[in-house]
Amino acid sequence: MSYLTETVPADSEAVTLGASRIRELKVDLDALIEQIWEDAGLFTPGWIKAGGAAGGASLFTAGAIQTADIAPFAITTGLLAPQAVTPAQIQLLSITAGLLASGIVMPANSVATNSIQNNAVGLAQSNISSLVAGFAKVGTYNGTAASVDTITVSGLSFAPTVLIVVDSTHTGIGIAFNSEASGGISSIHESWDSPVTGLISPFLNDVQWNADGFTILHGNTFFSTNLRAYTYLALAI
């Protein structure tokens, strides 16, 4: 239907017929205006929606509103209905890291297990020092072999209760437990591939437990040998 056609009514029509055409046009215009404005001149609540205010087809053609038509911050959270924007309406790479402000807070359980695909976080995205959750820490230190020297590891952000140390040279493993401590110091139980196999007698007084780490106290343990690298797993259990 065309509105406000300049050739209707024609100049040759009778006045009464012309008035009738004008009334028909008014009815059509009122029906259109009532979808958009209230009598007070305000926009009808919810008139911009997929079904239209009167439940008909959408009032906008596809692409009628472009990004340049929307002022910054014109659409706030309160104007969006729950699930108003679905994944199907978000194009790939339409939201980049540069558009996200720092300090975004994720509600508890907002990312469920089934929301993370297999191998979503690969080895390239992690490293040996990334295993920190307040209760576990993986790291390394180097031995000194000095009988009076100590090796202190700090900055774990928690007080460990179990320590596992691996000698990368001799594939030996040492385990210490805070529960065995006397005066804050525990023995370290060592398993070794030479000269014996299996768990051997502990070296006494070798691990001191600190508030944010631990100290290897003596150079007489396999786990402070000079020029050797050691990997540790500290746990708070």
N, C-alpha and C positions, 0 to 999 in steps of 0.2 A: 504494500500500500504506500502511495506517495502522499506526503503532507505538504500543505501550502503550495499547491500547484497554481501558478499564476493565471492560467487560462480557464480555471473553473472558479466561480460560474462565468460563462461566456457573456460578453457585453450584450448579446442579443436575447438572453433569457429574461423572462419576467422577473419582477422583483420578488414575488413570493417563492418562485423556484430557487432563485439565488439564495434567499434566506434559509431555505431548507437544506441546501448544500452546506451552508455555513454551519448550521446546527449539527449536521452529520460530522463535519470536521471537528467541531468542538467536542463531541462525544469521544471521537478517536483520540484527540489530544489529551482529554481528561484521563482516559484509561492509561495512556502512557505516562502522564505526569504523576498519577497516583502510585505508580510503581517506584517513583524516585523521591518525591517530596510529600511531606505532610501538609495539612492546611496552614500550619504556622510558618511554612517556608523552610523547615528543617528537613534534612535527608531522612527518609524512612529507615528505621533501624534494620540492618541486615539486607539492604537492597542489593548490595554487591555480594553475590554468592552464586554458587554453581547453578542452583535451581531458579534463580530470579526471585524477587520479592513475592510474586504472585504464584510461584511454583512452576513457572514456565521454563523456557530455555534460558541459558545464560545470557546476561545483558551485555557481555563483552565477547567480541570475536577473539579468536586465538591470536595472541601477540599484541592485543590492543593496548596493554600497559607495558611499557618498556622500563628498563632500569633507570633511565634518565627522567622518567615521569615521577619517580618516588624520591622524595627528599631524604637525606640521611636521618636515621632514627625515626622516620615517620611511622613505621610499623613496629610496635613494641610487643613484648611477650603477651600482654593482656589482650591484644587484638587477635591473637592466633588461637584458634580452637585446638584442643588436644589432637595430635596427629594430623594437623592441618597440612604440614609438609611431610610427605612420605619419601622414602629413598628413591622411588621412581621419578620424583620431580627434582632430584638433585643430580646434575650432570657430573660426570667424572671430572675430577680436578676443579670443580667450581668453587670448592672451599679449600684454600691453600693455607699453609702454616702462617703466611704473612697476614692473613685475615683474622687469625685467632689471637686474642689478647692473652698475655701471660696471667697465670693465676686462675685459670678455669677450674672450678670445683666439680668433681664428679660425685654424685650421690652414692651412698653405699650400695653395693651390688648392682650398679648401673651397667657394668660390663660383665655379662654372664659368661660362663665357660664356653657355651656354644656360639658366642659372638667372636671368639678368637679362633681363626683358622689354624690348621696344623702348619707348623714351621713359620708362623707369623713373625716370631722373633728368632732370627737366625744367629749363628755364631758371630757373624760380622757386626751384629748390633749389641753384643755383650763382650765383656772381658773378665779377667780373673778377679778384678776388684769390684765387679758389679753385684756380687752376691751379698747384699747387705739388706737385711730386713729387721734390724734391731735385735736379732737372735742368732745370726750366723754371719761369719766373715771368712773369706778365703784370701790368703795373701802369701807373701814370700819374705824370707830374710836370709842373710848370709852368715856363715859361721866364722868364728874368730880363733878358736883353739886355745885362747889364753886361759890359764887356769884360774886367774883371779878376775877375768873380764866377765861381763854380763851382756846379754842380748835382750833388749827390751822392745816389745811390739806394743804400740799404744794407738789410740784414736779409733778403737772399734765401736765406740758409742754404747757399749754394754759391757757388763762384767761376765766373762766366760766362765763356764762351769766344767766344760769338757774341752780338751785340746788334743788334736790329732796332728802329728807332724810326719811328713814324708821326706826321706833323704833321696833326692833325685839321682844321686850317684850310685848308691848301693841298694836302692829299692827297699830300704828299711822303713818301718813304721813305728812311731812312738805314740803312746796314749797316756794321758794324765787326767785324773779326776779330782775336782775340787772337793768332793766328798771325802777323799783320803787326806785332805790337807791337815797339817799341824802347824799352827802359827802362820797360816796363810801360804804354806809351802807344801807341795805334793811331790811324790816320786813320779818318775816317768817310766812306764812299762815299755820295753823295746822288743820288737821282733826283728830278726836280722837274718840275712842270707849267708853270712859267714862270720864266725866259724861254725855257728849252730843255726838250726832252723827252728822256728817256733818262738813262743813268748818266753823271754828270759827274765832273770831277776831284775827288778827295777833299779835304776840308778837313784840313789837317795837324794832328797832335797834338791831337785833340779828345776822345778817349775814354781815360780811365785805368781800367785793370782792377784791381778791389779784391777782397779775399778773400771778401766777401759782397755784392758789388754792383759799381757803376761810377760814374764821375764824368764829366760833360760839362764840359770844362775852360774853354772860351772862349765869349764872347758873339758871335764872328764867324761862327758856324755857324747854319744855318737852324733847328737843333734846340735853340735856347735863346732864342728871341724872346720878349720880354716880353708878358705877358697871353695867351699861347697855351698850350693844353694839349697834351701829348704822351702817346702810348701806346707802351709798350715791351714787347718780348718778349725776355727774357734766357734764353739756353740754355747748358747745359754739355754739350758734344758731344765 
